[in-house]
């Protein structure tokens, strides 16, 4: 990465950067394992990533929608919507591979949409409006080719994951290790790990609130973009909303009358994560059978 800048606004901050993103050509010279595995990368391209987060708490904000425009000397180089992605090294982000017109200085304009999911507590009423900012960055193919890397041939294609990288002020998007409230337990489906809790608080209304956090194995990175429903003690299932809360972070939730920790909660993944996956995740989080939360 040649340069990274942080855009700060009244609602959120966005960090955008360029990095080498391994392609997948040659990846399938041997069968790709199912589930989460240690990746191998080759055929470097330019990958642009942008991460919106709350400037006060550092909480990454999925469900915003981003558009990127790259220009040089007043002329348009590329413009497109960039999509939510999940990477072992970078966690949740918006990204895409972009062509550039050689070395030099470019202007990058990031347009961020407002959040379209429920927001609770101190987040209520925030992040509803979008924004736009432009930064300049310098691209050097020589500097990109000189970025250090480490081969992990002894681990590639094995079950596991590489460590997330440190990215200065840019948050990686970890899910909370535990949730407030009375625990419902944990469960797994399609390599994803789920934590459930019953939260009683005025901000969620008069009924107990079912909060469910979903994250990757090994590194605990948040997994957005799912459609989930919950059945309590065999009752008809109810859909859970993707939501954001200062104490719960990004989660899936629903107020359910008479919900209590001793109840049996079965979860169904109606829609698997609607995010693009970098290598190491592309065969995970697809086949996701129903599961029951059980005490840890």
MARMI-251983 format. One record per residue (C-alpha): residue in one letter; residue number from 0; x, y, z. Coordinates in nm, 2 decimals, always signed. Example, Ala and Ser with C-alpha at 12.3 -4.5 7.8 and 13.67 -1.06 7.14 Angstrom:
BEGIN
 type seq      x      y      z
    a   0  +1.23  -0.45  +0.78
    s   1  +1.37  -0.11  +0.71
% end
This chain:
BEGIN
 type seq      x      y      z
    x   0  +0.00  +0.00  +0.00
    x   1  +0.14  +0.33  -0.10
    x   2  -0.08  +0.55  +0.11
    x   3  -0.38  +0.53  +0.33
    x   4  -0.60  +0.82  +0.44
    x   5  -0.89  +0.84  +0.68
    x   6  -1.21  +1.03  +0.60
    x   7  -1.39  +1.15  +0.90
    x   8  -1.75  +1.27  +0.89
    x   9  -2.02  +1.35  +1.14
    x  10  -2.16  +1.00  +1.13
    x  11  -1.88  +0.77  +1.05
    x  12  -1.52  +0.73  +0.93
    x  13  -1.41  +0.55  +0.62
    x  14  -1.06  +0.43  +0.54
    x  15  -0.96  +0.35  +0.19
    x  16  -0.65  +0.19  +0.06
    x  17  -0.48  +0.00  -0.22
    x  18  -0.31  -0.34  -0.17
    x  19  -0.20  -0.64  -0.36
    x  20  -0.49  -0.89  -0.38
    x  21  -0.41  -1.24  -0.47
    x  22  -0.61  -1.38  -0.76
    x  23  -0.75  -1.72  -0.79
    x  24  -0.59  -1.84  -1.12
    x  25  -0.39  -2.15  -1.05
    x  26  -0.57  -2.19  -0.71
    x  27  -0.76  -2.50  -0.83
    x  28  -0.45  -2.69  -0.95
    x  29  -0.54  -2.91  -0.65
    x  30  -0.89  -2.96  -0.50
    x  31  -1.00  -2.67  -0.29
    x  32  -1.09  -2.78  +0.06
    x  33  -1.44  -2.73  +0.20
    x  34  -1.48  -2.49  +0.49
    x  35  -1.22  -2.23  +0.62
    x  36  -0.87  -2.31  +0.51
    x  37  -0.53  -2.14  +0.49
    x  38  -0.51  -1.97  +0.15
    x  39  -0.24  -1.94  -0.11
    x  40  -0.22  -1.63  -0.33
    x  41  -0.05  -1.55  -0.66
    x  42  -0.11  -1.32  -0.97
    x  43  -0.12  -1.00  -0.78
    x  44  -0.37  -0.73  -0.88
    x  45  -0.47  -0.39  -0.74
    x  46  -0.74  -0.43  -0.48
    x  47  -0.91  -0.13  -0.33
    x  48  -1.08  -0.17  +0.01
    x  49  -1.29  +0.07  +0.20
    x  50  -1.42  +0.02  +0.56
    x  51  -1.68  +0.24  +0.72
    x  52  -1.69  +0.25  +1.10
    x  53  -1.82  +0.46  +1.39
    x  54  -1.55  +0.71  +1.47
    x  55  -1.64  +0.71  +1.84
    x  56  -1.64  +0.34  +1.91
    x  57  -1.44  +0.19  +1.63
    x  58  -1.73  -0.04  +1.54
    x  59  -1.73  -0.15  +1.17
    x  60  -2.06  -0.07  +1.00
    x  61  -2.19  -0.32  +0.75
    x  62  -2.50  -0.25  +0.54
    x  63  -2.40  +0.09  +0.42
    x  64  -2.33  +0.06  +0.04
    x  65  -2.03  +0.22  -0.12
    x  66  -1.95  +0.36  -0.46
    x  67  -1.59  +0.45  -0.57
    x  68  -1.48  +0.68  -0.84
    x  69  -1.11  +0.70  -0.94
    x  70  -0.99  +0.99  -1.16
    x  71  -0.65  +1.12  -1.28
    x  72  -0.58  +1.47  -1.41
    x  73  -0.95  +1.54  -1.42
    x  74  -1.03  +1.24  -1.64
    x  75  -1.23  +0.94  -1.51
    x  76  -1.03  +0.62  -1.48
    x  77  -1.29  +0.39  -1.32
    x  78  -1.62  +0.41  -1.14
    x  79  -1.83  +0.13  -0.98
    x  80  -2.02  +0.01  -0.68
    x  81  -1.79  -0.19  -0.46
    x  82  -1.93  -0.49  -0.27
    x  83  -1.91  -0.63  +0.08
    x  84  -1.63  -0.88  +0.12
    x  85  -1.48  -1.11  +0.39
    x  86  -1.10  -1.17  +0.41
    x  87  -0.89  -1.35  +0.66
    x  88  -0.63  -1.07  +0.65
    x  89  -0.87  -0.77  +0.64
    x  90  -1.19  -0.89  +0.79
    x  91  -1.51  -0.74  +0.67
    x  92  -1.47  -0.46  +0.41
    x  93  -1.60  -0.33  +0.08
    x  94  -1.37  -0.40  -0.21
    x  95  -1.30  -0.46  -0.57
    x  96  -1.01  -0.50  -0.81
    x  97  -0.95  -0.18  -1.02
    x  98  -0.74  -0.11  -1.32
    x  99  -0.51  +0.20  -1.30
    x 100  -0.35  +0.39  -1.58
    x 101  +0.01  +0.35  -1.47
    x 102  +0.21  +0.51  -1.18
    x 103  +0.11  +0.85  -1.05
    x 104  -0.13  +1.04  -0.84
    x 105  -0.50  +0.96  -0.85
    x 106  -0.81  +1.11  -0.69
    x 107  -1.03  +0.87  -0.51
    x 108  -1.39  +0.97  -0.43
    x 109  -1.58  +0.74  -0.19
    x 110  -1.96  +0.78  -0.16
    x 111  -2.11  +0.61  +0.14
    x 112  -2.48  +0.53  +0.18
    x 113  -2.68  +0.55  +0.50
    x 114  -2.74  +0.24  +0.72
    x 115  -3.06  +0.06  +0.64
    x 116  -3.08  -0.16  +0.95
    x 117  -3.22  -0.10  +1.30
    x 118  -2.99  +0.11  +1.53
    x 119  -3.03  +0.10  +1.91
    x 120  -2.91  +0.30  +2.21
    x 121  -2.66  +0.57  +2.13
    x 122  -2.67  +0.47  +1.76
    x 123  -3.04  +0.54  +1.72
    x 124  -3.09  +0.82  +1.47
    x 125  -2.73  +0.80  +1.35
    x 126  -2.57  +0.68  +1.03
    x 127  -2.89  +0.74  +0.84
    x 128  -2.75  +0.99  +0.59
    x 129  -2.48  +0.91  +0.34
    x 130  -2.17  +1.12  +0.26
    x 131  -1.89  +1.17  +0.01
    x 132  -1.52  +1.26  +0.04
    x 133  -1.22  +1.27  -0.20
    x 134  -0.86  +1.19  -0.12
    x 135  -0.55  +1.18  -0.33
    x 136  -0.32  +0.87  -0.34
    x 137  -0.01  +0.79  -0.52
    x 138  +0.03  +0.45  -0.69
    x 139  +0.37  +0.30  -0.76
    x 140  +0.39  -0.04  -0.92
    x 141  +0.75  -0.07  -0.79
    x 142  +0.64  -0.01  -0.43
    x 143  +0.36  -0.26  -0.47
    x 144  +0.60  -0.53  -0.60
    x 145  +0.83  -0.46  -0.31
    x 146  +0.57  -0.52  -0.04
    x 147  +0.70  -0.80  +0.19
    x 148  +0.52  -1.13  +0.21
    x 149  +0.57  -1.47  +0.36
    x 150  +0.50  -1.80  +0.20
    x 151  +0.31  -2.05  +0.41
    x 152  +0.34  -2.36  +0.19
    x 153  +0.35  -2.59  +0.50
    x 154  +0.00  -2.48  +0.60
    x 155  -0.18  -2.40  +0.28
    x 156  -0.51  -2.58  +0.21
    x 157  -0.52  -2.71  +0.57
    x 158  -0.81  -2.63  +0.81
    x 159  -0.73  -2.30  +0.98
    x 160  -0.68  -1.93  +0.90
    x 161  -0.40  -1.68  +0.87
    x 162  -0.38  -1.40  +1.12
    x 163  -0.56  -1.07  +1.04
    x 164  -0.31  -0.79  +0.96
    x 165  -0.26  -0.47  +1.16
    x 166  -0.38  -0.18  +0.96
    x 167  -0.29  +0.13  +1.17
    x 168  -0.61  +0.31  +1.26
    x 169  -0.83  +0.09  +1.05
    x 170  -1.05  -0.15  +1.25
    x 171  -1.05  -0.51  +1.15
    x 172  -1.41  -0.60  +1.24
    x 173  -1.39  -0.85  +1.53
    x 174  -1.71  -0.98  +1.67
    x 175  -1.75  -0.95  +2.05
    x 176  -1.61  -1.25  +2.25
    x 177  -1.92  -1.24  +2.47
    x 178  -2.26  -1.07  +2.48
    x 179  -2.43  -0.88  +2.76
    x 180  -2.74  -1.03  +2.91
    x 181  -2.83  -1.39  +3.00
    x 182  -2.65  -1.63  +2.78
    x 183  -2.84  -1.88  +2.55
    x 184  -2.52  -2.06  +2.46
    x 185  -2.35  -2.11  +2.13
    x 186  -2.38  -2.31  +1.81
    x 187  -2.21  -2.37  +1.48
    x 188  -2.32  -2.40  +1.12
    x 189  -2.12  -2.41  +0.80
    x 190  -1.80  -2.32  +0.99
    x 191  -1.96  -2.01  +1.13
    x 192  -1.98  -1.97  +1.51
    x 193  -2.29  -1.82  +1.68
    x 194  -2.34  -1.67  +2.03
    x 195  -2.68  -1.61  +2.17
    x 196  -2.81  -1.40  +2.45
    x 197  -3.13  -1.27  +2.61
    x 198  -3.11  -0.89  +2.67
    x 199  -3.37  -0.70  +2.87
    x 200  -3.34  -0.33  +2.81
    x 201  -3.58  -0.04  +2.74
    x 202  -3.41  +0.04  +2.41
    x 203  -3.54  -0.30  +2.27
    x 204  -3.90  -0.25  +2.39
    x 205  -4.10  -0.43  +2.67
    x 206  -4.02  -0.79  +2.55
    x 207  -3.69  -0.98  +2.60
    x 208  -3.45  -0.93  +2.30
    x 209  -3.28  -1.22  +2.13
    x 210  -2.93  -1.12  +2.03
    x 211  -2.72  -1.34  +1.80
    x 212  -2.36  -1.27  +1.71
    x 213  -2.20  -1.45  +1.41
    x 214  -1.83  -1.48  +1.35
    x 215  -1.56  -1.68  +1.17
    x 216  -1.38  -1.96  +1.34
    x 217  -1.02  -1.91  +1.45
    x 218  -1.01  -1.53  +1.43
    x 219  -1.36  -1.43  +1.54
    x 220  -1.43  -1.19  +1.25
    x 221  -1.79  -1.06  +1.22
    x 222  -2.00  -1.22  +0.94
    x 223  -2.27  -0.99  +0.80
    x 224  -2.52  -1.04  +0.52
    x 225  -2.72  -1.34  +0.65
    x 226  -3.09  -1.41  +0.67
    x 227  -3.17  -1.59  +1.00
    x 228  -3.49  -1.71  +1.18
    x 229  -3.53  -1.84  +1.53
    x 230  -3.78  -2.09  +1.68
    x 231  -3.83  -2.09  +2.06
    x 232  -3.94  -2.42  +2.21
    x 233  -4.06  -2.54  +1.87
    x 234  -4.29  -2.25  +1.80
    x 235  -4.32  -2.10  +1.45
    x 236  -3.99  -1.93  +1.35
    x 237  -3.96  -1.56  +1.34
    x 238  -3.71  -1.36  +1.13
    x 239  -3.41  -1.19  +1.29
    x 240  -3.30  -0.84  +1.18
    x 241  -2.95  -0.74  +1.12
    x 242  -2.89  -0.46  +1.37
    x 243  -2.63  -0.25  +1.54
    x 244  -2.60  -0.16  +1.91
    x 245  -2.31  +0.00  +2.11
    x 246  -2.31  -0.30  +2.36
    x 247  -2.39  -0.58  +2.11
    x 248  -2.21  -0.45  +1.81
    x 249  -2.33  -0.58  +1.47
    x 250  -2.57  -0.86  +1.54
    x 251  -2.90  -1.03  +1.44
    x 252  -3.19  -0.97  +1.68
    x 253  -3.56  -0.98  +1.75
    x 254  -3.78  -0.90  +2.05
    x 255  -3.96  -1.22  +2.15
    x 256  -4.23  -1.24  +2.42
    x 257  -4.15  -1.47  +2.72
    x 258  -3.80  -1.55  +2.59
    x 259  -3.58  -1.68  +2.87
    x 260  -3.23  -1.84  +2.90
    x 261  -3.39  -2.18  +2.98
    x 262  -3.58  -2.19  +2.65
    x 263  -3.46  -2.40  +2.36
    x 264  -3.37  -2.18  +2.06
    x 265  -3.32  -2.33  +1.72
    x 266  -3.17  -2.11  +1.45
    x 267  -3.21  -2.15  +1.07
    x 268  -2.99  -1.98  +0.82
    x 269  -3.24  -1.89  +0.55
    x 270  -2.99  -1.70  +0.34
    x 271  -2.61  -1.76  +0.37
    x 272  -2.38  -1.46  +0.40
    x 273  -2.42  -1.24  +0.10
    x 274  -2.06  -1.13  +0.09
    x 275  -1.78  -1.20  -0.16
    x 276  -1.51  -1.41  -0.01
    x 277  -1.14  -1.39  -0.05
    x 278  -0.95  -1.72  -0.08
    x 279  -0.96  -1.93  +0.23
    x 280  -1.33  -1.84  +0.28
    x 281  -1.48  -1.91  -0.06
    x 282  -1.60  -2.26  +0.03
    x 283  -1.72  -2.17  +0.38
    x 284  -2.05  -2.04  +0.51
    x 285  -2.25  -2.19  +0.22
    x 286  -2.41  -2.51  +0.34
    x 287  -2.55  -2.40  +0.67
    x 288  -2.79  -2.65  +0.84
    x 289  -3.02  -2.55  +1.13
    x 290  -2.86  -2.56  +1.47
    x 291  -2.96  -2.53  +1.84
    x 292  -2.79  -2.30  +2.08
    x 293  -2.63  -2.50  +2.37
    x 294  -2.45  -2.39  +2.69
    x 295  -2.08  -2.35  +2.63
% end
